[in-house]
Amino acid sequence: IEALNYYYSNTRDKLVVMNPKGVEIKSIQIFNILGQSVYNNQILHQQSYSEYPITDLSTGTYVVNMNTESGVLNKKIIIN
């Protein structure tokens, strides 16, 4: 999982995923600060670099939950 990195690009309104070792990503979920699921994607590109459009989210702090073959990775993102 340590080779997997992702961030939100404010200029593109997309979640950018860098996966150079080809870790299998099973799902991506985004939760708002209240713990409500606001994005869920289980149809994923298994590439070293992928972008996922996220255009419906308001300004704020969110938690991205990425479920992989090696475990679960959580990271906070800020949309402004």
N, C-alpha and C positions, 0 to 999 in steps of 0.2 A: 504494500500500500504506500510505502514511503516514496515510491517513484511517481505516484499519481498526484497531480496538482490541478487545481481549478480555481477560477476567480470570475467575478462578474465584470464585464466590460461595459462601462457607462456609455462609451461612444458608440457601441454597437447594439446595446440592449440585449446582450447574449451572455450566457454562461459559457466560458471557455474552459475546455478540459484538455489537459496535456497528459498523455498516457504513453510514454515512450517504451515501456516494457510490455504493453499490450495486456494489462490486467483486465480480466472480464468484469465489466460493469453490468450489474443486474438491474439496477434502478437508480433514478435520481429523484429525490423529493426535496421540496423547499417548504419551510414552515415559517410563518410570521412569528412575531414576538409573543403572541398569545398561544402558540403551539398549534395553530390551525394549518393544515396542509393547503398550500396555495398553488402548488405545481407538482405534477407527478408524471414521470416519463419512464416507461419500461421498454420503449423501442429505441435502442441506443446504437450509435455508430461505434464499432470496436476498432477505432483508429488511433494513431499516436496523437492526433490533434483533431478535436471536434468542437463545434459551436452549436449551442441550443438556444433558439430565440426565446426570450423571456420579456414580453412587452407589456403584460397586464399588471405588473406589480407597482404599487405606489412607493414613494420615497420612504425609506426606513431600513431597519435591520432585520435580516432574515438568517435562518440556519439552513444550510444545504446538507442533506443527508445522502451520501452516496454508498449504496450497498454493492460490494464487490465480492468476487470469489474468495478474497483473503480476509474479509471482514467489513466493518462499517466505518466510514470516515465522515466526520461532522466538521463543518467549518462555517464560521459566521461571515456573511457578506453584507455590504452596505450599498443600498441603491439610493443615489441622489440625483 
